[in-house]
Amino acid sequence: MNLGKFGELEEKIKGVIEEYALLKKRNQEIEALLKNKELELGEANNKIRGLNEERETIRTKVDLLLELLQDMNTPR
């Protein structure tokens, strides 16, 4: 058998292993970024939910005030 062929095979295997290690590291980095983005999205959704609740509260108060004004302007 030709030892040169084994040397080529060895180099190819090393290249594949190095590529695998790089891809695995990049995958971990991407997973960490995704987790951070999911946390940010959750925080943003909570903030939006709070703002919507605040808007509804304000809308209710404004409606009540408008009714009071309307009652005040109604001739008796």
PyMOL Python script that loads the backbone (N, CA, C, O; Angstrom):
from pymol import cmd

cmd.read_pdbstr("""\
ATOM      1  N   MET A   1       0.833  -1.184   0.000  1.00  0.00           N
ATOM      2  CA  MET A   1       0.000   0.000   0.000  1.00  0.00           C
ATOM      3  C   MET A   1       0.873   1.241   0.000  1.00  0.00           C
ATOM      4  O   MET A   1       2.007   1.239   0.480  1.00  0.00           O
ATOM      5  N   ASN A   2       0.316   2.280  -0.544  1.00  0.00           N
ATOM      6  CA  ASN A   2       1.032   3.529  -0.661  1.00  0.00           C
ATOM      7  C   ASN A   2       0.779   4.376   0.588  1.00  0.00           C
ATOM      8  O   ASN A   2      -0.368   4.684   0.910  1.00  0.00           O
ATOM      9  N   LEU A   3       1.862   4.754   1.297  1.00  0.00           N
ATOM     10  CA  LEU A   3       1.743   5.533   2.518  1.00  0.00           C
ATOM     11  C   LEU A   3       1.267   6.957   2.225  1.00  0.00           C
ATOM     12  O   LEU A   3       0.689   7.613   3.092  1.00  0.00           O
ATOM     13  N   GLY A   4       1.505   7.422   1.026  1.00  0.00           N
ATOM     14  CA  GLY A   4       1.060   8.760   0.629  1.00  0.00           C
ATOM     15  C   GLY A   4      -0.451   8.889   0.692  1.00  0.00           C
ATOM     16  O   GLY A   4      -0.981   9.931   1.079  1.00  0.00           O
ATOM     17  N   LYS A   5      -1.140   7.826   0.308  1.00  0.00           N
ATOM     18  CA  LYS A   5      -2.609   7.826   0.350  1.00  0.00           C
ATOM     19  C   LYS A   5      -3.098   7.952   1.781  1.00  0.00           C
ATOM     20  O   LYS A   5      -4.072   8.655   2.051  1.00  0.00           O
ATOM     21  N   PHE A   6      -2.412   7.262   2.713  1.00  0.00           N
ATOM     22  CA  PHE A   6      -2.789   7.359   4.128  1.00  0.00           C
ATOM     23  C   PHE A   6      -2.538   8.776   4.644  1.00  0.00           C
ATOM     24  O   PHE A   6      -3.318   9.296   5.442  1.00  0.00           O
ATOM     25  N   GLY A   7      -1.471   9.386   4.197  1.00  0.00           N
ATOM     26  CA  GLY A   7      -1.167  10.761   4.591  1.00  0.00           C
ATOM     27  C   GLY A   7      -2.256  11.722   4.114  1.00  0.00           C
ATOM     28  O   GLY A   7      -2.678  12.612   4.852  1.00  0.00           O
ATOM     29  N   GLU A   8      -2.709  11.530   2.863  1.00  0.00           N
ATOM     30  CA  GLU A   8      -3.794  12.356   2.318  1.00  0.00           C
ATOM     31  C   GLU A   8      -5.071  12.156   3.123  1.00  0.00           C
ATOM     32  O   GLU A   8      -5.759  13.115   3.473  1.00  0.00           O
ATOM     33  N   LEU A   9      -5.373  10.904   3.409  1.00  0.00           N
ATOM     34  CA  LEU A   9      -6.573  10.587   4.177  1.00  0.00           C
ATOM     35  C   LEU A   9      -6.505  11.211   5.570  1.00  0.00           C
ATOM     36  O   LEU A   9      -7.489  11.756   6.070  1.00  0.00           O
ATOM     37  N   GLU A  10      -5.329  11.122   6.184  1.00  0.00           N
ATOM     38  CA  GLU A  10      -5.128  11.693   7.514  1.00  0.00           C
ATOM     39  C   GLU A  10      -5.361  13.212   7.486  1.00  0.00           C
ATOM     40  O   GLU A  10      -6.006  13.756   8.383  1.00  0.00           O
ATOM     41  N   GLU A  11      -4.844  13.887   6.470  1.00  0.00           N
ATOM     42  CA  GLU A  11      -5.013  15.338   6.352  1.00  0.00           C
ATOM     43  C   GLU A  11      -6.482  15.705   6.135  1.00  0.00           C
ATOM     44  O   GLU A  11      -6.977  16.680   6.700  1.00  0.00           O
ATOM     45  N   LYS A  12      -7.158  14.927   5.325  1.00  0.00           N
ATOM     46  CA  LYS A  12      -8.578  15.186   5.078  1.00  0.00           C
ATOM     47  C   LYS A  12      -9.392  14.995   6.362  1.00  0.00           C
ATOM     48  O   LYS A  12     -10.285  15.785   6.669  1.00  0.00           O
ATOM     49  N   ILE A  13      -9.075  13.954   7.086  1.00  0.00           N
ATOM     50  CA  ILE A  13      -9.782  13.698   8.352  1.00  0.00           C
ATOM     51  C   ILE A  13      -9.520  14.832   9.345  1.00  0.00           C
ATOM     52  O   ILE A  13     -10.443  15.290  10.019  1.00  0.00           O
ATOM     53  N   LYS A  14      -8.278  15.284   9.438  1.00  0.00           N
ATOM     54  CA  LYS A  14      -7.954  16.404  10.321  1.00  0.00           C
ATOM     55  C   LYS A  14      -8.721  17.658   9.904  1.00  0.00           C
ATOM     56  O   LYS A  14      -9.229  18.395  10.750  1.00  0.00           O
ATOM     57  N   GLY A  15      -8.800  17.890   8.607  1.00  0.00           N
ATOM     58  CA  GLY A  15      -9.552  19.050   8.098  1.00  0.00           C
ATOM     59  C   GLY A  15     -11.023  18.968   8.463  1.00  0.00           C
ATOM     60  O   GLY A  15     -11.631  19.962   8.860  1.00  0.00           O
ATOM     61  N   VAL A  16     -11.591  17.777   8.325  1.00  0.00           N
ATOM     62  CA  VAL A  16     -12.995  17.581   8.667  1.00  0.00           C
ATOM     63  C   VAL A  16     -13.209  17.814  10.162  1.00  0.00           C
ATOM     64  O   VAL A  16     -14.196  18.435  10.556  1.00  0.00           O
ATOM     65  N   ILE A  17     -12.302  17.325  10.986  1.00  0.00           N
ATOM     66  CA  ILE A  17     -12.413  17.492  12.436  1.00  0.00           C
ATOM     67  C   ILE A  17     -12.301  18.969  12.815  1.00  0.00           C
ATOM     68  O   ILE A  17     -13.047  19.446  13.670  1.00  0.00           O
ATOM     69  N   GLU A  18     -11.382  19.690  12.190  1.00  0.00           N
ATOM     70  CA  GLU A  18     -11.245  21.122  12.460  1.00  0.00           C
ATOM     71  C   GLU A  18     -12.496  21.875  12.035  1.00  0.00           C
ATOM     72  O   GLU A  18     -12.978  22.746  12.759  1.00  0.00           O
ATOM     73  N   GLU A  19     -13.012  21.548  10.882  1.00  0.00           N
ATOM     74  CA  GLU A  19     -14.236  22.186  10.381  1.00  0.00           C
ATOM     75  C   GLU A  19     -15.405  21.901  11.323  1.00  0.00           C
ATOM     76  O   GLU A  19     -16.203  22.791  11.616  1.00  0.00           O
ATOM     77  N   TYR A  20     -15.501  20.664  11.792  1.00  0.00           N
ATOM     78  CA  TYR A  20     -16.549  20.275  12.725  1.00  0.00           C
ATOM     79  C   TYR A  20     -16.444  21.102  14.015  1.00  0.00           C
ATOM     80  O   TYR A  20     -17.449  21.594  14.527  1.00  0.00           O
ATOM     81  N   ALA A  21     -15.219  21.248  14.532  1.00  0.00           N
ATOM     82  CA  ALA A  21     -15.009  22.016  15.764  1.00  0.00           C
ATOM     83  C   ALA A  21     -15.422  23.475  15.566  1.00  0.00           C
ATOM     84  O   ALA A  21     -16.049  24.065  16.446  1.00  0.00           O
ATOM     85  N   LEU A  22     -15.077  24.060  14.418  1.00  0.00           N
ATOM     86  CA  LEU A  22     -15.466  25.444  14.131  1.00  0.00           C
ATOM     87  C   LEU A  22     -16.977  25.580  14.023  1.00  0.00           C
ATOM     88  O   LEU A  22     -17.560  26.523  14.557  1.00  0.00           O
ATOM     89  N   LEU A  23     -17.604  24.646  13.335  1.00  0.00           N
ATOM     90  CA  LEU A  23     -19.057  24.686  13.184  1.00  0.00           C
ATOM     91  C   LEU A  23     -19.767  24.503  14.526  1.00  0.00           C
ATOM     92  O   LEU A  23     -20.780  25.148  14.797  1.00  0.00           O
ATOM     93  N   LYS A  24     -19.226  23.624  15.352  1.00  0.00           N
ATOM     94  CA  LYS A  24     -19.815  23.391  16.667  1.00  0.00           C
ATOM     95  C   LYS A  24     -19.715  24.655  17.518  1.00  0.00           C
ATOM     96  O   LYS A  24     -20.669  25.020  18.206  1.00  0.00           O
ATOM     97  N   LYS A  25     -18.565  25.320  17.473  1.00  0.00           N
ATOM     98  CA  LYS A  25     -18.377  26.562  18.225  1.00  0.00           C
ATOM     99  C   LYS A  25     -19.322  27.639  17.711  1.00  0.00           C
ATOM    100  O   LYS A  25     -19.949  28.342  18.502  1.00  0.00           O
ATOM    101  N   ARG A  26     -19.427  27.772  16.407  1.00  0.00           N
ATOM    102  CA  ARG A  26     -20.320  28.779  15.808  1.00  0.00           C
ATOM    103  C   ARG A  26     -21.773  28.480  16.169  1.00  0.00           C
ATOM    104  O   ARG A  26     -22.550  29.397  16.438  1.00  0.00           O
ATOM    105  N   ASN A  27     -22.133  27.217  16.175  1.00  0.00           N
ATOM    106  CA  ASN A  27     -23.490  26.826  16.541  1.00  0.00           C
ATOM    107  C   ASN A  27     -23.799  27.231  17.981  1.00  0.00           C
ATOM    108  O   ASN A  27     -24.898  27.705  18.268  1.00  0.00           O
ATOM    109  N   GLN A  28     -22.849  27.049  18.879  1.00  0.00           N
ATOM    110  CA  GLN A  28     -23.032  27.444  20.272  1.00  0.00           C
ATOM    111  C   GLN A  28     -23.191  28.959  20.391  1.00  0.00           C
ATOM    112  O   GLN A  28     -24.012  29.442  21.170  1.00  0.00           O
ATOM    113  N   GLU A  29     -22.405  29.701  19.619  1.00  0.00           N
ATOM    114  CA  GLU A  29     -22.512  31.160  19.621  1.00  0.00           C
ATOM    115  C   GLU A  29     -23.890  31.601  19.137  1.00  0.00           C
ATOM    116  O   GLU A  29     -24.507  32.494  19.717  1.00  0.00           O
ATOM    117  N   ILE A  30     -24.358  30.968  18.078  1.00  0.00           N
ATOM    118  CA  ILE A  30     -25.673  31.305  17.516  1.00  0.00           C
ATOM    119  C   ILE A  30     -26.775  30.949  18.508  1.00  0.00           C
ATOM    120  O   ILE A  30     -27.732  31.708  18.664  1.00  0.00           O
ATOM    121  N   GLU A  31     -26.654  29.806  19.181  1.00  0.00           N
ATOM    122  CA  GLU A  31     -27.647  29.418  20.181  1.00  0.00           C
ATOM    123  C   GLU A  31     -27.683  30.427  21.329  1.00  0.00           C
ATOM    124  O   GLU A  31     -28.761  30.745  21.832  1.00  0.00           O
ATOM    125  N   ALA A  32     -26.529  30.932  21.747  1.00  0.00           N
ATOM    126  CA  ALA A  32     -26.473  31.933  22.810  1.00  0.00           C
ATOM    127  C   ALA A  32     -27.135  33.239  22.347  1.00  0.00           C
ATOM    128  O   ALA A  32     -27.873  33.867  23.105  1.00  0.00           O
ATOM    129  N   LEU A  33     -26.866  33.638  21.105  1.00  0.00           N
ATOM    130  CA  LEU A  33     -27.498  34.841  20.555  1.00  0.00           C
ATOM    131  C   LEU A  33     -29.014  34.672  20.492  1.00  0.00           C
ATOM    132  O   LEU A  33     -29.765  35.589  20.825  1.00  0.00           O
ATOM    133  N   LEU A  34     -29.449  33.508  20.066  1.00  0.00           N
ATOM    134  CA  LEU A  34     -30.880  33.228  19.978  1.00  0.00           C
ATOM    135  C   LEU A  34     -31.531  33.300  21.352  1.00  0.00           C
ATOM    136  O   LEU A  34     -32.618  33.859  21.499  1.00  0.00           O
ATOM    137  N   LYS A  35     -30.876  32.742  22.345  1.00  0.00           N
ATOM    138  CA  LYS A  35     -31.418  32.775  23.712  1.00  0.00           C
ATOM    139  C   LYS A  35     -31.539  34.218  24.193  1.00  0.00           C
ATOM    140  O   LYS A  35     -32.546  34.583  24.799  1.00  0.00           O
ATOM    141  N   ASN A  36     -30.525  35.043  23.930  1.00  0.00           N
ATOM    142  CA  ASN A  36     -30.569  36.458  24.312  1.00  0.00           C
ATOM    143  C   ASN A  36     -31.703  37.194  23.601  1.00  0.00           C
ATOM    144  O   ASN A  36     -32.406  38.003  24.207  1.00  0.00           O
ATOM    145  N   LYS A  37     -31.871  36.908  22.324  1.00  0.00           N
ATOM    146  CA  LYS A  37     -32.942  37.556  21.561  1.00  0.00           C
ATOM    147  C   LYS A  37     -34.312  37.119  22.078  1.00  0.00           C
ATOM    148  O   LYS A  37     -35.239  37.927  22.129  1.00  0.00           O
ATOM    149  N   GLU A  38     -34.447  35.857  22.458  1.00  0.00           N
ATOM    150  CA  GLU A  38     -35.711  35.381  23.014  1.00  0.00           C
ATOM    151  C   GLU A  38     -36.017  36.096  24.325  1.00  0.00           C
ATOM    152  O   GLU A  38     -37.169  36.440  24.588  1.00  0.00           O
ATOM    153  N   LEU A  39     -34.995  36.323  25.152  1.00  0.00           N
ATOM    154  CA  LEU A  39     -35.190  37.066  26.398  1.00  0.00           C
ATOM    155  C   LEU A  39     -35.597  38.512  26.113  1.00  0.00           C
ATOM    156  O   LEU A  39     -36.503  39.045  26.754  1.00  0.00           O
ATOM    157  N   GLU A  40     -34.928  39.140  25.155  1.00  0.00           N
ATOM    158  CA  GLU A  40     -35.260  40.509  24.774  1.00  0.00           C
ATOM    159  C   GLU A  40     -36.695  40.591  24.249  1.00  0.00           C
ATOM    160  O   GLU A  40     -37.427  41.529  24.567  1.00  0.00           O
ATOM    161  N   LEU A  41     -37.082  39.617  23.455  1.00  0.00           N
ATOM    162  CA  LEU A  41     -38.435  39.586  22.906  1.00  0.00           C
ATOM    163  C   LEU A  41     -39.462  39.431  24.019  1.00  0.00           C
ATOM    164  O   LEU A  41     -40.507  40.081  23.997  1.00  0.00           O
ATOM    165  N   GLY A  42     -39.173  38.582  24.982  1.00  0.00           N
ATOM    166  CA  GLY A  42     -40.074  38.402  26.121  1.00  0.00           C
ATOM    167  C   GLY A  42     -40.230  39.697  26.911  1.00  0.00           C
ATOM    168  O   GLY A  42     -41.337  40.056  27.313  1.00  0.00           O
ATOM    169  N   GLU A  43     -39.115  40.396  27.132  1.00  0.00           N
ATOM    170  CA  GLU A  43     -39.164  41.671  27.844  1.00  0.00           C
ATOM    171  C   GLU A  43     -39.978  42.705  27.054  1.00  0.00           C
ATOM    172  O   GLU A  43     -40.775  43.448  27.626  1.00  0.00           O
ATOM    173  N   ALA A  44     -39.769  42.742  25.753  1.00  0.00           N
ATOM    174  CA  ALA A  44     -40.502  43.688  24.912  1.00  0.00           C
ATOM    175  C   ALA A  44     -42.002  43.373  24.937  1.00  0.00           C
ATOM    176  O   ALA A  44     -42.824  44.285  25.015  1.00  0.00           O
ATOM    177  N   ASN A  45     -42.353  42.103  24.871  1.00  0.00           N
ATOM    178  CA  ASN A  45     -43.762  41.711  24.923  1.00  0.00           C
ATOM    179  C   ASN A  45     -44.387  42.098  26.253  1.00  0.00           C
ATOM    180  O   ASN A  45     -45.529  42.555  26.290  1.00  0.00           O
ATOM    181  N   ASN A  46     -43.650  41.920  27.351  1.00  0.00           N
ATOM    182  CA  ASN A  46     -44.159  42.318  28.660  1.00  0.00           C
ATOM    183  C   ASN A  46     -44.373  43.826  28.728  1.00  0.00           C
ATOM    184  O   ASN A  46     -45.368  44.295  29.279  1.00  0.00           O
ATOM    185  N   LYS A  47     -43.439  44.576  28.167  1.00  0.00           N
ATOM    186  CA  LYS A  47     -43.570  46.029  28.163  1.00  0.00           C
ATOM    187  C   LYS A  47     -44.777  46.450  27.343  1.00  0.00           C
ATOM    188  O   LYS A  47     -45.541  47.320  27.763  1.00  0.00           O
ATOM    189  N   ILE A  48     -44.955  45.846  26.184  1.00  0.00           N
ATOM    190  CA  ILE A  48     -46.114  46.157  25.329  1.00  0.00           C
ATOM    191  C   ILE A  48     -47.404  45.827  26.058  1.00  0.00           C
ATOM    192  O   ILE A  48     -48.361  46.600  26.005  1.00  0.00           O
ATOM    193  N   ARG A  49     -47.443  44.694  26.733  1.00  0.00           N
ATOM    194  CA  ARG A  49     -48.624  44.292  27.490  1.00  0.00           C
ATOM    195  C   ARG A  49     -48.938  45.343  28.567  1.00  0.00           C
ATOM    196  O   ARG A  49     -50.092  45.730  28.749  1.00  0.00           O
ATOM    197  N   GLY A  50     -47.909  45.791  29.267  1.00  0.00           N
ATOM    198  CA  GLY A  50     -48.098  46.814  30.290  1.00  0.00           C
ATOM    199  C   GLY A  50     -48.588  48.127  29.707  1.00  0.00           C
ATOM    200  O   GLY A  50     -49.465  48.777  30.277  1.00  0.00           O
ATOM    201  N   LEU A  51     -48.025  48.519  28.574  1.00  0.00           N
ATOM    202  CA  LEU A  51     -48.451  49.758  27.920  1.00  0.00           C
ATOM    203  C   LEU A  51     -49.891  49.661  27.437  1.00  0.00           C
ATOM    204  O   LEU A  51     -50.641  50.633  27.530  1.00  0.00           O
ATOM    205  N   ASN A  52     -50.286  48.503  26.922  1.00  0.00           N
ATOM    206  CA  ASN A  52     -51.667  48.309  26.487  1.00  0.00           C
ATOM    207  C   ASN A  52     -52.630  48.402  27.666  1.00  0.00           C
ATOM    208  O   ASN A  52     -53.702  48.995  27.551  1.00  0.00           O
ATOM    209  N   GLU A  53     -52.248  47.817  28.797  1.00  0.00           N
ATOM    210  CA  GLU A  53     -53.085  47.901  29.991  1.00  0.00           C
ATOM    211  C   GLU A  53     -53.192  49.348  30.459  1.00  0.00           C
ATOM    212  O   GLU A  53     -54.271  49.804  30.837  1.00  0.00           O
ATOM    213  N   GLU A  54     -52.078  50.064  30.435  1.00  0.00           N
ATOM    214  CA  GLU A  54     -52.086  51.473  30.831  1.00  0.00           C
ATOM    215  C   GLU A  54     -52.971  52.293  29.894  1.00  0.00           C
ATOM    216  O   GLU A  54     -53.722  53.159  30.343  1.00  0.00           O
ATOM    217  N   ARG A  55     -52.884  52.024  28.610  1.00  0.00           N
ATOM    218  CA  ARG A  55     -53.709  52.731  27.623  1.00  0.00           C
ATOM    219  C   ARG A  55     -55.193  52.492  27.887  1.00  0.00           C
ATOM    220  O   ARG A  55     -55.998  53.421  27.819  1.00  0.00           O
ATOM    221  N   GLU A  56     -55.551  51.249  28.186  1.00  0.00           N
ATOM    222  CA  GLU A  56     -56.950  50.933  28.467  1.00  0.00           C
ATOM    223  C   GLU A  56     -57.426  51.640  29.732  1.00  0.00           C
ATOM    224  O   GLU A  56     -58.556  52.125  29.790  1.00  0.00           O
ATOM    225  N   THR A  57     -56.573  51.697  30.730  1.00  0.00           N
ATOM    226  CA  THR A  57     -56.921  52.397  31.973  1.00  0.00           C
ATOM    227  C   THR A  57     -57.153  53.878  31.697  1.00  0.00           C
ATOM    228  O   THR A  57     -58.127  54.462  32.174  1.00  0.00           O
ATOM    229  N   ILE A  58     -56.258  54.475  30.930  1.00  0.00           N
ATOM    230  CA  ILE A  58     -56.389  55.896  30.584  1.00  0.00           C
ATOM    231  C   ILE A  58     -57.635  56.121  29.747  1.00  0.00           C
ATOM    232  O   ILE A  58     -58.349  57.104  29.948  1.00  0.00           O
ATOM    233  N   ARG A  59     -57.899  55.229  28.817  1.00  0.00           N
ATOM    234  CA  ARG A  59     -59.084  55.358  27.962  1.00  0.00           C
ATOM    235  C   ARG A  59     -60.354  55.324  28.812  1.00  0.00           C
ATOM    236  O   ARG A  59     -61.281  56.103  28.587  1.00  0.00           O
ATOM    237  N   THR A  60     -60.389  54.425  29.780  1.00  0.00           N
ATOM    238  CA  THR A  60     -61.547  54.330  30.663  1.00  0.00           C
ATOM    239  C   THR A  60     -61.728  55.614  31.464  1.00  0.00           C
ATOM    240  O   THR A  60     -62.847  56.111  31.599  1.00  0.00           O
ATOM    241  N   LYS A  61     -60.636  56.151  31.993  1.00  0.00           N
ATOM    242  CA  LYS A  61     -60.708  57.393  32.765  1.00  0.00           C
ATOM    243  C   LYS A  61     -61.163  58.559  31.889  1.00  0.00           C
ATOM    244  O   LYS A  61     -61.987  59.367  32.317  1.00  0.00           O
ATOM    245  N   VAL A  62     -60.641  58.653  30.682  1.00  0.00           N
ATOM    246  CA  VAL A  62     -61.032  59.727  29.766  1.00  0.00           C
ATOM    247  C   VAL A  62     -62.516  59.604  29.425  1.00  0.00           C
ATOM    248  O   VAL A  62     -63.229  60.608  29.397  1.00  0.00           O
ATOM    249  N   ASP A  63     -62.982  58.395  29.168  1.00  0.00           N
ATOM    250  CA  ASP A  63     -64.400  58.185  28.873  1.00  0.00           C
ATOM    251  C   ASP A  63     -65.274  58.646  30.043  1.00  0.00           C
ATOM    252  O   ASP A  63     -66.307  59.284  29.839  1.00  0.00           O
ATOM    253  N   LEU A  64     -64.855  58.320  31.262  1.00  0.00           N
ATOM    254  CA  LEU A  64     -65.614  58.746  32.443  1.00  0.00           C
ATOM    255  C   LEU A  64     -65.629  60.266  32.556  1.00  0.00           C
ATOM    256  O   LEU A  64     -66.670  60.856  32.846  1.00  0.00           O
ATOM    257  N   LEU A  65     -64.492  60.900  32.333  1.00  0.00           N
ATOM    258  CA  LEU A  65     -64.422  62.359  32.386  1.00  0.00           C
ATOM    259  C   LEU A  65     -65.295  62.996  31.309  1.00  0.00           C
ATOM    260  O   LEU A  65     -65.963  63.999  31.559  1.00  0.00           O
ATOM    261  N   LEU A  66     -65.287  62.412  30.110  1.00  0.00           N
ATOM    262  CA  LEU A  66     -66.126  62.933  29.030  1.00  0.00           C
ATOM    263  C   LEU A  66     -67.602  62.803  29.380  1.00  0.00           C
ATOM    264  O   LEU A  66     -68.390  63.699  29.076  1.00  0.00           O
ATOM    265  N   GLU A  67     -67.978  61.716  30.005  1.00  0.00           N
ATOM    266  CA  GLU A  67     -69.359  61.534  30.433  1.00  0.00           C
ATOM    267  C   GLU A  67     -69.733  62.580  31.475  1.00  0.00           C
ATOM    268  O   GLU A  67     -70.828  63.139  31.433  1.00  0.00           O
ATOM    269  N   LEU A  68     -68.821  62.844  32.412  1.00  0.00           N
ATOM    270  CA  LEU A  68     -69.084  63.871  33.424  1.00  0.00           C
ATOM    271  C   LEU A  68     -69.267  65.242  32.779  1.00  0.00           C
ATOM    272  O   LEU A  68     -70.164  65.999  33.148  1.00  0.00           O
ATOM    273  N   LEU A  69     -68.414  65.546  31.821  1.00  0.00           N
ATOM    274  CA  LEU A  69     -68.538  66.828  31.114  1.00  0.00           C
ATOM    275  C   LEU A  69     -69.842  66.899  30.342  1.00  0.00           C
ATOM    276  O   LEU A  69     -70.503  67.937  30.323  1.00  0.00           O
ATOM    277  N   GLN A  70     -70.202  65.824  29.722  1.00  0.00           N
ATOM    278  CA  GLN A  70     -71.430  65.784  28.936  1.00  0.00           C
ATOM    279  C   GLN A  70     -72.641  65.970  29.863  1.00  0.00           C
ATOM    280  O   GLN A  70     -73.583  66.692  29.537  1.00  0.00           O
ATOM    281  N   ASP A  71     -72.593  65.304  31.022  1.00  0.00           N
ATOM    282  CA  ASP A  71     -73.680  65.460  31.989  1.00  0.00           C
ATOM    283  C   ASP A  71     -73.759  66.892  32.487  1.00  0.00           C
ATOM    284  O   ASP A  71     -74.845  67.413  32.739  1.00  0.00           O
ATOM    285  N   MET A  72     -72.613  67.516  32.626  1.00  0.00           N
ATOM    286  CA  MET A  72     -72.549  68.889  33.133  1.00  0.00           C
ATOM    287  C   MET A  72     -73.132  69.873  32.111  1.00  0.00           C
ATOM    288  O   MET A  72     -73.732  70.879  32.489  1.00  0.00           O
ATOM    289  N   ASN A  73     -72.956  69.583  30.827  1.00  0.00           N
ATOM    290  CA  ASN A  73     -73.423  70.469  29.758  1.00  0.00           C
ATOM    291  C   ASN A  73     -74.874  70.200  29.363  1.00  0.00           C
ATOM    292  O   ASN A  73     -75.444  70.946  28.567  1.00  0.00           O
ATOM    293  N   THR A  74     -75.465  69.161  29.899  1.00  0.00           N
ATOM    294  CA  THR A  74     -76.840  68.832  29.552  1.00  0.00           C
ATOM    295  C   THR A  74     -77.776  69.793  30.292  1.00  0.00           C
ATOM    296  O   THR A  74     -77.726  69.915  31.516  1.00  0.00           O
ATOM    297  N   PRO A  75     -78.644  70.483  29.506  1.00  0.00           N
ATOM    298  CA  PRO A  75     -79.570  71.407  30.160  1.00  0.00           C
ATOM    299  C   PRO A  75     -80.607  70.634  30.980  1.00  0.00           C
ATOM    300  O   PRO A  75     -81.034  69.538  30.617  1.00  0.00           O
ATOM    301  N   ARG A  76     -80.982  71.238  32.075  1.00  0.00           N
ATOM    302  CA  ARG A  76     -81.955  70.564  32.947  1.00  0.00           C
ATOM    303  C   ARG A  76     -83.266  71.263  32.931  1.00  0.00           C
ATOM    304  O   ARG A  76     -84.201  70.835  33.607  1.00  0.00           O
TER     305      ARG A  76
END
""", "prot")
cmd.dss("prot")
cmd.show_as("cartoon", "prot")
cmd.util.cbc("prot")
cmd.orient("prot")
